[in-house]
Structures are given as C-alpha cells and as structure tokens.
Amino acid sequence: MNLKKSILAGLLLCAAGGMIAAAENKQRQAQSAPETEVSLIRNRDFSEMGLNGIPKYWSFSSISEVRAADDAEGECLVLTCLPNGKVANAVQHGIKLEANKDYILTAYCKGPEGSFFRAYLEASKPTWQTRSSAWQTCNGKWQKVSFLIKFEDFSSAPYLVLSVKGTGDVFIRGLELADGSFPLNGDFTNGTENWTVQGGSIIRIGANGGNVLELNSASKPASAVQTGIPVKKGQYYELSWRVCGGTDKTHRDSQNAVWFRVSAIMDGKRLSPETWQDCFNAWQTKSVLFVAPKNGNIDILLEAQSPYCVDFDKIKLTAVKPPEPPLVLLPNPPFNFRNGVYSSNRHVTKAKYTILNNVVKGVAAYEISFNGGRFRIPVEPSATFELDLPSKPGSYPIRTDAVDAGGKVLASVTLPLEVNPPAAREVSFREDHVMLIDGKPFFPLGVWSVGGGKSNQEKAKRIAEAGFNIAMAGSAGADRIDDYAEHGMMVMLSVLEKLPQFKDAEHFARWDMKYRKTLQKYQAHPSLVAYFSIDEPAWIGASSKDIQAACEYIRKIDPYRPIMLNEAPRGEIPAIRHFAVAADVYGVDIYPVPEPNPHSGLDDKYMTCVGKYVDRSREVVYDRKPIWMTLQAFAWNRLTRSGKEQPNHPTEHQNRFMAYNAIAHGATGLFWWGICRGKEENWDFVVELGKTVWELRKMSAILVAETVRPAAMKSSVPEVNILHKKLDGTDWFIAVNESNKDVTAELRGAGDKPLNVFFENRKVDPAAGVFQDSFKAYDVHIYSAAEKLPPMLEIPETHRVTPRLDLPEDYRHTNWIWYPGKNKTLWHKTWFKREITLDSQPQKALFFCAGDDCFQLFVNNQLVMEGFTWNQLRFRDLAPFFKPGKNTILIKAADGGAIPCGLLYAGIITEKNGNVIKVMADSETMASEDGKNWVPAEVICKFGTSPWGTMGNPEPVNVEELGTEEFPF
C-alpha cells in the first residue's frame, strides 16, 4: 500500500508545485477558517425571554415554566403534560430550510415514566409535508431524539413543533437543526457523544488538529458504534471516513500496518464488505457505497482488529445518486493507446471498437455518432463497429448511445479519437502493449526515487551500473534529469495529481501559462519518455474525477508521452477500475518477501501473487493498456523496525522469479521501489538485484518479441507456466515454476532440436519432441535452440542538457527547524530571523532554502528567494544584497495543511579576503509567531533524515517570478 507516501511523508509533487501551492494554501486556509455559527432554530436554548416571560420566537399551547434544569444541564424548556391525554406543544414558525436538502433535528428530553416526547416539522404549502420522530417513552433520564428531514418544494417556511403527552413535566434542551450529516458527531467534536465506545478514547491531534477517536485493541476488542441512523429503501449511500495508524505503535504487522473495518449494518447484516483493511501512519480518506434494502435504521460500526491501535475521524454518511448505468467503449488494437493516431499506426485507415454492456437493460440498438455521421448497429454481447479514420489532425468524439425500441437514450458514452501530427519524440505502444520510443521497442526496467544520503549524481551512476534503464525523477528539475541522462537512462517525471481550484478564468490563465512553460522545458529533454500521475489513489481515497481531469490537462500539453498510475494491492475491481481510466499505463506495487506476507490483498500471500496481480491489472483495464509492475527492493524488517537484525531482502532467486512471474503474465515493464529506504542504504542489495536486471536487459529483445498464444511448449505440471516468444523465426520458451515446491515436469512441443538453457550453462535434448526437466521452488528456465542471445535493445540516445552545477554540498550539514513545539500544527506560520555582520561586501553568498510547504527569504528587507514545494531545494547567489556591517536575513514559512512543518536553509558566504562564513539553520536562528516576539528556533532533525529525506538536486530560484504568487502571510 502507500508505504511510499507514509514513509516519505508525502508523494513527490509536480514540478510546477510552486505555482500551485500559494493559491491552494490560501484557499485551504479560507476553507478551514472558523465561521460564525448561525442556528436555523432561533433561541434554541430558551435563554432569551420576551416581555411576557415566555421564550422569544416560541408559542405554546400550554406552558408551566422556563427555568434552569436541576441537574445543571443549562437552560431548558419545561412542558407540562395536559390531562386526558391531550398534547402540549411548543411551536416555532419560519424555520428557514432549503427545499430538497437533508437536515438533522436533534433534541434531548427528560420526563417521568408515563410521559412521552416527540418533535416534528411541517410544511403546508403547496402540499402538506410532515417529518417527525417517533414518540419517545421517557424514563427519568436524559434521552436523545434525532431524525432526518427533507422537504420537497414549498412556498411557506416550515414550522417546528415540540410535543409532550402523558403525565408530569418534560424537560427539553439541546435543540439543534443542522445540515443533514449522519452519523451524528462524526468528527468527534463532542467527544464520544452519540457513540458507544469499547476500548477507545478521544485524543487530540496537534494544537489545532481537533479530536479523533482512537481505538486500541492491544489486549481486547475495540469498537465504536452509532445506532438508529435512518435510511430509505433503494437509496444509495456513501459511507466515508478518515483513518490512520494510532499513537500506540507497540503492535504492528510485518509491514508496520494496522488493521481496521468500517461497516454499515442493518438487522445484524453488513451492507458493506466484511473485509478488514490496513493503513499506516498517514491519514487516508476511505469510502464504501451501499444501497438500503428497506426503510429502517442502520448502525455504523468502527473496529480495530486486535492487537492494533487505529485512529478515526470525519465519519460521514451521504445519500448519493445511483451509479449511472455504464456503457464501456473500448478501442481495439492498434489504437488502444489513448485511442490515438501516431506515427506507429498512421498507416491504418480503419479503427475497430467494442461496446461492453453488462448493466443497461432494454437496449434495442446502439447508435454511433462520428465525424458528422450517425449509424445504428444491433445489440450483441460484445458489439463491434468500424470507423474510417480522418486524415486531418484533430480530436474527433465518438459518441455511442444505447437506445430502446422507441429511440429513447438509456445510456451513452463518448470517447475522443485523437489524430496527432508527427512529432520529434513520440512514445506510444504496440498492439501487445510493448513500449515504442520513436517507433523502436523499449522494455522499461526502472526505479522509483532513491533514498539515502548520496548525491543524485552518485545515485544515478550506481543504479545505471545495476542495469536500470529508466528512473522516476519525481518533480526533478533539469539538473536532476541530467544526472540520469549522463548515465544513459530515460526518465519519468511526476506531474500534478489534480488541478488546483481557480478563482476565475484570469487566475487559471496565469497558472496555465506558468505550468505549461515549466512542463515544456522538460519536454525538450531527450531523456523524458513518460509521466507519473499518482500513487495508490483508490487506497488513499483520492478523487478519480480530479485525477482524470489532471491527466487530460497534461495530455493537452503533451500528447506524445504516456502517463502512468500505480495502485495498491487492495480493492475490488469495480472500485478501482475508474481510477485506471485516467492513465495510459497501469500497475500495482506488490512486496511479498518474506512469505507468506500480508502485503498481498489476495488469498495468495506468496510470491506467486505477483503474477496474479498482473492478471488482475489486465482485467481492470480490459487488457487495453500496458501493465508496469512495481517490485520489492527493500527489506521489510529494516523498513518498519529498528534494530540490528539481518535484513530480509529478497534473494537473487526471489528477485528473478518475481520479475519473470510478472512478465509471464503479461507485464511489459518493471519498476522497483525501496532502494535506500528505512534504516540503511542497501547498495549491496542493489548489486544483487542488478544481476536480475542485467539478465532482463540481455533478454530485452526477446521480451519485446512476438508472444505466441497458446504456447507451443506444454508442461505436464500445471504449476509450470510457459511464455512462448518468437524472434526472427526462432522460438524462446520462458518456463516459470509458479509454486513453492520442487517439481519435475515433462515438457513437449518445443521441437526435436537440442535446446540451450540460457543462464544455466547446460542443454536439454528432446526425444521425439519431449524432455523432462527439474524445477526447484520458484525456478525459471529459459529454453531456445538459438546458440546465443540476440543483441539487447539499445537505449535511445540521450545526453546532459545543462552543465553540471558543481554546487558545494555544505547545505547537507544543516537542519530542519520550526517554532518550538509547533512543527505538527496544521497551517502554522512562522517568521525566522538571523543577523550577520560582515567586514565588507562579500564576493559570493550562496544560499539554499526549502520550506514545508512554502517560504520567502528576505535580505535587508528585499525579497530574494521563494519556494512553494517542500521537496525542492532552491539556491541563489545573494552577494549583491549584502552590505558591510549588520545584515538581517528574514524568512517567512508556512504549512500548507499537511504536517509536519519545517524550514531548512544554509548559506556559504565568501568574503573578499577569502574568509568563508557558513550559516546553517539551527537554534541560533530566532523564530516568532507574530514577527515581534522572538525565541530560539527548535531543531527538528538533520538534513537528509526522516521525514523529509535528501530531496533532489538544488534548483535555481526563478528570479523573474519572485513575488508574483500569493503567499499565505
């Protein structure tokens, strides 16, 4: 799951994050600012009295008194029950509700046995509508009454009625009418009110973080339940929540995860999946969709699986529209990549499409609209049609309508056909999902970002020596990309996960111009061949619509490079499929060593789950997109725990099996995550992993060759899976023992010629086309009658675009600092000040700075540096801004809504006499919350350590745009 996010304290942001963050931060601050509460019920605590001694805004059929409750619960209303079973009412008119909107009325009542209470609202025009609670039987204690209200259109405002009957006095307090949001107190603002909690308590996160519910099941079951939540038959509901690993970290599984479950229950039966889910230390938003089988009440149950500690927040139940009946329109090869025309398929004149419809009923025909024409095709289980391709570049929508016998449209789907003009660099995919760079096949063998304390130049050198041919450059600048290019590697660049919200068209135009300018700068680099969108979106609860909008935006800027999206090994196919729609390349990260391993969400907890996740991923994308899998390059015990135990990295045998297991099931690219994560730098393991990577490099021409299905070679042992490749008329058979047992298989169908077993220095000699071979657990044998391997694929030519910066690395000795005790306070803002006295104007004053999430640096009151992305270190020579004598460095830094907060800076000042002054972020820096009262800053951690890590190469400050972006303060 999102170990990459939780361990690295956040995904890498897009290169233009600085252009986005200021506007987003300001917007978030506005959204999070407290608002003055306006109650829909006037004088709801009955504390305002009129001249007649009766509570203002209320009218009564009978009233005895208004006084303070005897049990010190505050002001309350006392209604005396009338004789002969008559009802006494308190009424307030003019309740300002909106039509067709959900509200919740909550009230507390206390009366003697034999008394009853209810509340209701009515709207009388144009039709009579009543929304009421049931009569509550009083028992001498305070009881809560709560119910959901929704009125259709009305012309006069509804009125509220509080009613009592029976005998004695009934006390009423705690009236609240609010926007409909069940469960009540879902954000735990009022502690555990409305919840029955076992093995849990309310904790507070940060100074301004608010309450969350922590369930600790270390020694006994822990749960929280809210009952009596009304639902309507046939209505769809979304149950959502936020979840995070708790403060008690004593008990964690081998991945440092904790396990929980959130359920909607009616009559003892779960309406949502019964599956337990896992999470780490980073907050995630989760949700589940269900439909109410009947009118009635449900319970919402939160559980922590023993022995784990889990935090919950923002539990919410929302009535939603039923899922739209989907039609799926699939482009068939060779247009499965982006439904686009590129140089690799420009020779094709017709395109074939398939309509999938497993949901929409009553369809009589499909009507296709394209390029000014419209035609009808009959309904079939997989209906297909062909289109003549336009020759002129442009976007041509293909609209498909499912119609009934009367011509009514029941469902529709539109897929744009993109006819792209030729470009200097085109990355596309063959019909079999093999990557093409300018028409030449390429098999990606890549790494995610590499941790550790070494420079990016050194990292690039080492991973290139290990055989990798592509690197995830994150939000890297040109200099960091050049480090990979210098060593002959291609690059994948991280782009924005979602578009920011814009105030108006002018705001978007300014942002758009700057973002395009930044991205187009990277497009000119010969190493850039792909983009990365988002990691594990379904698991972290991201919005698929936001992701899709961001991907469409990137495609408009660059139609020629694919966008990859990676998912966690979790979730059901219908729930994750709509995320895969956004990207061009799909995949899953799966780390099953040591086995059996709970990282797999399948029943298969062994290494063979790698191939199963490839199969599953192909199903998610209807086998229309490339699958690039992410494999394990770390030791779980060093990633999740401290100590000196021997790291349990995958062995060479395991690395080799997982790679071929993925390839045998259809993966056309492999990445590895985890290099230099956790408690050590694992370069020795990288050398071991490199043995597998280099073998795959040597096999690369075979891996991209034609796949023969079904394979001509057959195995007598079903666990031995055979991938058949044909290159220049020569057969190659990759046989994978997909079991953890030794087997001996009879293999037939490879012909009569002797076969070399490559990488094993041996041969087998089939007799009448049949031979036997032994396979150890997870063995891979590669057979061919060829005498030697074909030449491996060449990597496209690349080179550095910018000269080496050759910056001093003194900044690596600085620290992250913040205002004392506030580095985990959301939205916190801090001033920092440092005074320096110089004998003369310096020859050079090279300064480095980064802020989580943004900073502005002033020298003698002049803005000289700024940054809006926490993981991008900025630098500039500030010598012209210093003067002989006293100089003041002032830095403003602000959190953008995701803790921790931090500021890092370092300065290397060279005076004319050659004297060097080094200024580092430390406790000599003064910090202030108001710019007036100063205290020594708190040192959070050293540069290069968790949670920020080493980041990328420093990037120069964009001087032209200084001060053009809004800053939080």
N, C-alpha and C positions, 0 to 999 in steps of 0.2 A: 504494500500500500504506500501511502505517500511518505515513506521514510525520507525520500529526497527533500520533501518540503519540511517535515518536522525536524529533521536533524540539521538541515542547513538554515533553519529559521526563515524559511520562505523560498518560493521559487525565484529563479532569475527573472528580473523584469525586462521589458523591452528596451532597446537601445535609446528610444526616444522617451523613456520614462520621465526624464526631467521636464519634458514639455507637457506631460500629462499631470504629474503629481501635484503641482501647486494648485491647479484648478480643482482636482479631486479632493485634496486636503481641505481646501476652503469649503467645498460643497459638503464634505463629510462633517466638518465642524458645525456647519449650519444645521445639518440634519440631526446632529447629536445634541445641539443646544437645548436646554430645558425650555419648555413652553409653559405659559401661564394656563393652568387648567380651567376650562370653562365647563361647568356642570350643566347637563341637559335638564336636571331637576333643580329648580330654584329652592333655596332654603331647605336643602335635603337633610340637614341635621336639626331642623326645627329650632334653631337658636335665635332667629330674627322674629320678634314679636310685633304684631300690629297694635294699634291704639285700643282695640277691643280685647287685647290679651290673648288673641289667637295667632298662631304662627302665620306669618305673611305668606301669600300665594296659595294657601290651602283653604278649602272649605270643608265643612263637616256635617254629617247627618246627626252625629251625637259625639260629644267630647266631654271628658271629665276634667282632664288637666294636662299640662305640659310641665314636666319637671325633670331634674337630674335623676338618673337611674340609681337605685340603691347600691348596685354593685360597681359603682364608679366607672361605668362604661361610657360616660359622657351624656350629653343631651339626647333625649329620646322622646318619642311621642307615646302617650298612653291613651288607648282607645278602650272605652268600657263597653262590654258586650250588652246588647239590649235584651229585654225579656222576650219570652215567647219565640225564641229562635230567630228574631229579626237580625238583620245585618247592619252593623255600624260602619260607615265609610269615611275615609279622608280622601279628598279629590283635589288634584291639581290639573288645571286646563292649560292648553297651549304648549304642550311638550314638542319642542322643535326637532322632530325626526325627519329624516330624508326617506323618500319612498324607495322601495326595492333595496334596502340596505339592512344588514344584520346589526342588531343591538342585543345587549345582555342587561337585564334588570336583576340586581342583587339587593336583597333586604335581609335583615336579621329580626327575628321575633322571639318573644319570651312570654308565655302565659301559663296559667294553671291548667291542670288536667281538666278536660271538659271545654276548653276553648280552642278556637280554630282561627287560622290566618291565611289569607291569600292576597295576591296582588295581580292586577291586570291593567292592560292599556287597550283603549278602544279608539277607532277612527270611524266616524259615522257617515262621511260623505266621500264619494258618491255611493259607495256600498258600505254596509256595516261590517267592520272587521274587528275581531277581538283576539287578543293574545294574552293568555292567562297562565298562571301557575296552578297547580293542584292545591286543594285545601290542605294546609299543614296542621297536623294534630299537635298541639302544644303539650309539653311535658315538664314545664317548670324550669327549663334551661334554655339558654340562647340557641336558636337553630337558624341555619341559613336557608334562604329560599332564592333560587336562581333559575331563570328561564330565558330562552332565546326569542327575540321579537323581530319580525319583518313584516312591514305593511306594503301592499301594492299601492298604486297611485291613490292619493286622497287630496281633497280640496281644503279641508279644515284640519288644523293640527290635532293630533291625538291627545287624549287626556289619560292621566294615571289615577288608578283607584287602589287604595289600601283598605281591605275589608277584614272585619273580625265578627265572630258569632260564638254563641255558647254562653259561658259564664265567666265573670271576673274581668280583670284588667289585663290587656295585652300590650306589652311594651314593643316599640318598633324603633329600630335605629339602622345605621349603616346603609342607607339607601344609595344606590349607585346605578346610573344608567349610562352605559359606555358602548363604544363600537364593539360589535359582536366579535369576540375572540375567546373561544374555548380552547383549552381548559382555562378556568379562572386562575389568576395569579401564575400564569405560565412563565413569567420572568422572575418569580420568587422575590419580587419587591417586598411583599408582605410575609417574608419568611416561608414557613411551611403551611400557611393558611390555605385551606381548600384541598390540601394533600394529606394523605395518610402515609407516613414515612416509617419504614423499618430499616434500621441500620444506616441511617443517614443524618445529615445536618446541613444547615446553611453556612456557607463560608463566603467571604468577601474577597474578590479578586482585585488587587490594586486599590489605590486611594479613590479612584473614580470608576472602578470597573463594575461595581454593582454586585448583587447577590447571585450566587449559583447554588444549586443543590448538589451536594457530594454524597454519593452512596459508597460506603466502604464495606465490602463483603469479605474482608480478610478472614473472619472467623465464623460468620453466619450469613445467611441470605440477606441481601439488601434490596429494597424496592421502595417505590413511591407510587401511589395510585390515586387518581381522582375519579370519582364515580358520578353517575347521574348526568352525563353530558348528552343533551338531546340531539337526535339525528332523525332524518326523514327517509322513508323508503325510496330507494332508487337514486338518491342523491350521491354524487361523488364527493369525496373529501380528501384533502391533502393534510396529513399529519406531519409536521416538520419540527425540528429541534436542533439545538447545537450541543455538541458533545466533545469531551476532551478527557485525557487521562488525568486522574486525580492527584492530590498532593501526597498521598501515601504511596510511595514508589517501592515499597518493600516487596510487593508481589507483582511481577510482570511475566509474560511468557517469554519464550526464547528470542522473540523479535522486539522485546520491550513494549509490547502492546498490552492493552486491557480490553476486556470483552463486555458487551452490554446488549440489551434488547429493549426496544420500544414497541409497544403493541396497542392496538385498538381492539377491545374485547366486548362482545355482546352475548349475553346469556352464557357466559363461560367459554365461548368460542372466539378464537382470534380471527379478526377480519383482515389482518395484515400478516406478512410472512413470519414464521416462527424462528427464522434464522438468527443466530447470535452474530453480532458484528464486532469488529475490532477498531480501535483507534489508538492514537499516540498522544503526544503532549501538545499538539497543535489543535486549536479549535476547528471543528468541521461543522458544516450545516448539512443535515440529512433530512430526508423526507420519504414518505410512502403514500401511495394512492390506494384508496379502497372505496367500495360502494356499500351503502347501508342496505341490508337485506329487508328491513322493515322499519316502521316507525317505532321509536323507543329510545332508550338510553344506552350509551356505551361507557366503558371505563377506559381510561388511558393509564397504562402500566409502564413504568420505567424500572428496569432491572440491571443490576451489576452482577455479572457471573462471578461466582466465588472462584478464586480468592482475590478479586480485583477491586480497585478503587476508581470510580468514574464520576466526572462532573457533568451536570446537565444545566441547560439554560434555554430560554426562549422557546418553550413548548407551545405549539400553536396548531389549532385545528381550523381549517378553512374549507368552506363549501366551494367547489370548483365546477366548471363546466365538464360534461363528459368528454373523454378524449375524442377528438374528431376522427370519424371513420377514415382510415388512411388508405390511399392508393399509393403504390410504390412504382415508380417508373425507372427502370434500370437500363442504362446504355450498355450495349454488348460490345465486345472487342471489335475493332481496335480503339474504341472511343471511351473505354472505361475510366481513363484518367481525365477527370474534370469535364467529361463529355466535351472534349475539345479537339480541335484540328491543329496539329503541329506538323513540323517537317517530317517526323517519323511516320505519320499516317496520311499525309496530304494527298497521296496517290489514290486513296479510296474515295469513291464517288457516292456511295450509299451507306447509310447508317441504319442498323437494326436495333430496335428497342423492345423490351419486355415489360408488360404490365403485370404486377402481382396484386392480387386482391383476395385476401382471406377473411375480410370483415364485412364489407359493404354488401348488403343483401338487396335483392330485387333489381339487379342490374340487367338491362336488356341489351345494351351495346356500349361500346366506347367510342367517343368522338374525339378526333385528333385535330388540333388547330396548329398550323405551322406555316410560316413564311407566306401569309396571305391566303392559304388554302385550308379547307376543312374536309375531313372524310370520316367515315364510320367503319369500325371493324367489329366482328362478332365477339361475344364473350366466350373465353376459354380459360381453363385453369391457369395457364401462363400465356396470355395473349401477346402476340408479337406483330410488329409492323415495321416497314422500312420507309426511310425518307431520303430524298435526293439532297445532297449536301450543297449549300450555297458556296460559290467560289469567292465571293467578296468578304473580306474580314468584317466581323461584327458579332453581336450577340443576338441569337435567334431563339426566342422562347418556344418550347414545345409544350403545349397545354393539352392535357388529357382529361376528359370529363367522363365519368360513369353516369349514364342516363337510364331512366326506367322506360317502360313501354310508351309512356306519354311524352317522353323527351325531357322530363324533369331531371336536373343535375343533382345526383345524390352525393357525389364526392368528386374532387378534382385535384390534380397535381400539375405543377409547371416545372419544367427542367430546362434551363438555358443551354443551348448549343453555342459554344464559343469557337468561332473561326478566327484563329490567331495568325497574324502575319509572321513571316520568318524573323528570327532574332539571332543576335550574335551568340548567345548562350541559351540553349533550350534543354531543359531537363524534363523528360517525360517517361512513360513506362510502356513496355511491350504488352501484347495481349496476355502474356503469362506473368505479368507484374514485375518483370525484370527492369531495373532502372536503366535509363538511357541518358547519357550526358552527351549532348550534341550528336545523337544517333549511335553512340558506342555504349555497349553494355558495361555496367558497373555493379559490383556486389558490395554494399556498404558493410564495413567491419569497423564499428565506431565506438567511441567512448562518450559518456556524459562528462560534465565538468569534473575536473580532477582536483581533489583537495590537497592538503599538505602545505608545508612552508616553502617549497621551492618556487622559483620564479616560473612564470608561464613559459618562458623560453626553454628552461630546463625540462619542464613537464612535456612540452611538445616534442622535444628531442627524444625523450625516453619512450613515450607512447608510440612515436613513429618507429623507433627501433624495435618495438614489440610487434610491429606488423599492422597496426591500425591504419586505416586509410581515410577516416573521416572523424571529426571531433565536434561535439556540441560546444559551440563557442559562447553560449549564454547570450548576454546582452553586450558582447565584447565590442570594443572599438577596433578600428582598422589595425592598430599595432598588435593587438592580441591575435586577430585573424592572421596577420603576417607571420606570427610565430609558427603557426601550423603550416602556412604556405611555404615557409622556408624549408620545412622538412617534408614537402611533397604531399601534404594532406589536404583533403577537402574539408569544408566547414558547413555546419548547420547553425543558423542564427536564431535566437529566441525573439519572438515578436509578441505584441500585446495580446493578452488573453481576452480582453474586452475593450470596447471603445469607452472613453470617458463620457460623462454626461455633459452636454453643452448648454450654455445659457441661451444661445441664439445662433443664427446662421453665421454671423460675423465671428463668433467665438470658434465655431467649427472650422471656418475658412482659415483662421490664423493657425489653429492647431494642425489642420490638414497640411498646410504648406510646409510647416516645420517638420512634421513627421515624414512626409514624402521626401523632403530634402535629405534627411538623415538616412532613410532606408535606401534611397537611390545611390547614396555614397557607397554603401556596402554592396549594392548590386553590381557596381563596376569592378568588384574584386573577383579575380579568376577562380578563387577557391570557394566562393559561395555557391552551393548547389541545392540548399533546402532551408526551410524554416521550421521552427518548433513552436507550436501553439500553447499547449497547456498539459500539465502532468496530472493524471488521475482525476479528471473533472467530476465523474459520477461519484467517486468515493469521497471527495471533499465537499460535494454539494454545490458545485458551480452551476451556472445557468447555461443550458445548451443554446438558447437563443442568443445570449451575449457572445458565446464562443463562435457561433456561426456567423454573426454579424461582423466580428473582428476578422475572421478568416476571409469573408467575402471582400472586406476592405483591403486586406493585404493582396488578394488576387487581382484586384483592380490596378494596384501599383505594379505588381509583378506576376503576370500570367504564366511565367515560364519556369518557376521553381515550385516544387511541391511543399505542402505544409503537413507536418507530422503531428499526431496527437497520441499520447500514451495513456493507457488505462491501468488501473489496479487489478489484481487478480480477484475481483469481487463483483457482485451484482449479477442480476438476471439479464438475459439478452434483450428483452423488450425495454428494460430500464436503461441500458447503456447504448442501445443502437442509435438513438437520436443524437448522442454526442459524436459518434463516428461519422455521421453525415457531414459534419463541419470540415473534416480534414481530408487530405488526399492520401495519406499513409496512416495506417492504424497499427497498434501493437499493445502488448501487455508486458509489464515487468514482473518477473517471477524468480524468486530466490529460494530454492528448496533444499539447500545443503546447510547443515546436516539433516538427514532424512530419518524418519518422517518429519514433515515440517508444516506448521500451521499457516505459513505464508500462503500456501495454496488454499483457495476457497472451494476447490473441488473435493470430491471424496478421495481422489488420488493425491496423497501427500508426499509422493516420491518424485524423483527427478523426471519420471515419465509424464508428469503433469505439464512439462514444458510443451511437448508435442500436442497435448490435449488443448492447451490454451491457444496454440496456433490454429487448430481446427475450429475452436470456438470463435476466435477472432475472424476467421474467414467466413464463418456463418453470420457474424454480426454485420459484416459489410457485403453480404450476399456474394462473396468471392469476387467482388468487383474492384477491390483495392489492394495494394501491396501490404503485406504484414511484415513489420520490422520488430523483432522481439528484443527485449532488454534482459540480459542475463546477469548472473551474480559475479561481482569482482571484489568481494569483501568477506570478512569472517563475522558471522553473527555475534559470537561471544566478545569480539573486540569492538563491535559497533554499539552494542547495547549494554555492556557491563565493563566495569573497570577490573583491574587485576592483572596478574602475570601468567594466566593460563595460556597454554599453547593455542595460537589462533586456529580456528577450524575453517580455514579457507577451502574452497573446492580443490580437489586434487587435479592433476593433469588429466587423468582418466575421466573424472567427472566433467571437467570443462569440455573435453572432446565430445562426450556423449550428449551433453545438453545442447551444444552447437548443432551437431548432426541430427539430433532428435527434432529440433526446430526446423531445420532445412528439409528433412524428410517429410515433414507435414505441410510444407509449402511456404515457409518463411523465405523472403527474398532479401533480407537484410538483418544484421545482428548488431546490437549495441551492448555494452557492459557498463554497469553502474557500480560505484563503490570504491574506486581507486583512491586510496589515502583518505578514508573516512574513519571515524571512530577514534580509537586510542593510539593509532600508529600509522605511519606511512608504510604501505605494503608493496614497495617496489620489487622486492624479491618475488612476491607472488605475481606481479605483472610480468616478470621474466618467464615464470612458469606458464602463465596464461598465454604469453606470446608464442609458445610452442604450438598451441591450438590455432591461434590467429594466423601465424605464418603458414601452417598447413592449409588453412582455408584460403589464404592468399594464393598458395601454389595450386589449389583446386579451383580457383575462381573461374577460369574459362569453362570448366565442367559444370560448376554450379549455375552458370547463366545459360548453359546449353539447353536444347530442347528436352522437355520432360516427356517420356513415353508412358502413357497410361492405357491399359494396365501394364505394369512392369512385366517384361518377358520372363525374368527370373522369378521362380516361385519357391517358397520355403515350406517345408513340412511342419515347421514350428510357427504357429500364428504370431508369436511374440516378436519374431524377426521380421521387421518392416523393411521393404526394399524400395529404394528410389532408383528409377532407371533413367539415365541421361544418355543422349546421343549427340556426339560432337564429330562433325566431318565424317559421318558414316560409321564411327566407332562407338561401341556400347560401353557404358560405365555403369556399374551397379554399386550403390551405397547401401549396405545391409546393416541395420541397426537392431541390436538385441534390446528391445524395449521391455526388459524385465530385470529384476534384481537377482536373478538366478542364472547359473551356468546352464547352457543348453548345447546340444549337438543337433544341427539341422541338416536335412537333406535338401540340396538346392539343385533345381533343374531349370533348363530353358535358356542357359547362357551360351549354348553352342558347344562345339567339340574341341575348340582350340584351348591350349593351356592359358590360364588366367594368372596375371600378376596380382598379388595382394599388396597394394601400394601402402607405403609407410611401415611395412612389416618385413620387408626383405625375404619374401617367400612366394611360392607359386602353388596353385592347385591345378590338377589335370582332370577335367571331366571325362568320365567314361560314358559314351553314348549320351552326352549332354547332362550327366548327373554327377554330383560330387557331394561329399559330406564335409562340414567344417564345424569346428567348435567355437562357441562364443562364451566368454566369461560374462558375468553380470555387466550389463551396460556396454558391452563391446561394440565397436564399429569396424567392419571390414569393407574395404573398397576394392572391387574386382574389375579388371579390364584385360582384354587381350592386347592392349597397347603396350609397347615396350617402355614408354616413358610418359610423363605428364606433359600436356601441352603447355606452351608458354603462358604464364599467368597474365591476367588482364593488366593493361597499363593504366596508371592513374593519370587523369587529364593533367596537362602541363600547368603548373602554377608557379608563382613567384611572389616575393615581397613587393608590396605597392608603395609602402612608406619606408624611409630609412629607419634603422634602429634608433630608439630614443636614447639608449645608454644612460638612463637616469641613475643617480645614486640611490642605493636601497636603504638609506638611513631611516626612511619612513617605516620600515619594518620593525623598528625598535620603539615605536610609540605605543599609545594605549587608546582604548575607547573610554570616554569619560561621560559623566552626566551630573545633573544636580543631585546632591546627596539624597538617597532614599527614594528617588522618583523615576528611576530608569525603567520601571514597569508600570508606569502610569499612562494610560491611553491619552493621546492628544496633548501630551505635556510639551511646554515650550520653555526653552532656557537660553539665557544670554551667557556668553563666556568672554572673559577678558584676560589679556596678557599684555604686560608692558615691557618694552625692550629699550635699552639705552645703547646707542651706537656712537662711536667716536667720529665717524664720517659716513658719507653716502656709500652704501655697500656696492661692491662690484656685481654681486649676484645674490638673490634671495629667493631660492626655490622653495615653494610651499606646496604641501599636499594636504588635501582635506576631503572628508566624506561625512555625511550626516545621515542618521536613520530617523526620519526619512528625508530630510532636506536641510540645507544650510545656506547662509550667506556670510561671507567673510569681508570685513572692512579693515582697511589700514588707514589710520588717521582720518576716520570718518568717510572714507571713499570706498564704495563697493568695488571689489576687485576679483572676487571669486564667488561662485554659487554652484549648487548641485541639487538635484531633485530625485536621485536614485541612490538608495543606501549602499548598493554593492558596486558602485562605480567611484573609484578614487580619482579626484581631479587635481591637476597641478598647474602652476604658473610661476614665472619669474616675477617677483614683486619688487625687485630692487628700485625701480623708478618711484615707488610710492613711499619709500622710507626716507628719513632725513637724519642728519646728525642730531644727537640728543635723544630725548624721550619720544618713543613711538608707542601707539596704542593699537593692538590688534583686538577687534571686537567681532565675535561670531554669534550669529543667531541660528538656533537649530530647533526643529520642531518634529514631533512624532506625527505620522500620518494615519494613525488608527490601528497599528499592529505592533505591539510591544515585542522586544524591548526597545528602549530609546538609547541613542548613543551618538557621540561625536568623536571623530578622530582627526587630528591634524599633526603636521610635522613641518618644521622649517629648517633649511640649511642656509645660513647667511654667511657669505664670504666677504670680509671687509677688504679694503684696498691694500692693507698691509699683509694680506694673506691669512689673517686670523679667521677661523671658522667658528661660528656660533650656532649651536643646534638647539632648537626649541621644540619640545615634544609635549603632547597632551598628557598632563599629569596633575597631581594635586596642587602644583604651583599655579595652575590656571584657576581663576576665580569664576564662580558661577552665580547666577541670580535668576529669580523667577519674575522679577519686575524691572530689571535694569537699574535698580537703585541700591538694593541691599545685597552685598556680596559675601560669599562663603567659599572656602576651597572646594573645588570640584571633586567628585568621587571617581576613583579609577575603577572601572567595571571589569576590564580584562585587557590582556595584551593583544596587540595586533596579530592576526593570524589564528587566533584561538576561537572556540565556540562562544557565541552563536554566529559570529559574522564570518569567520574564516579569512582566507587570504585575499579574496576578491580577484579581480583581473588586473591587467596592466593599468597603470595610471593613464588617464586621458587628459589632454589639454583642455583648459576652460574655453568655452565658446565666448570669446570676448564680445563679439558683435551682438550677442543676445543678452548680455548682462542686464538684469533689471527689467526685462520685458515680460517675464512671467510673474503672476501674482504670488506673493509669499504669505504664509499664514499669519505673520505679525511683523 
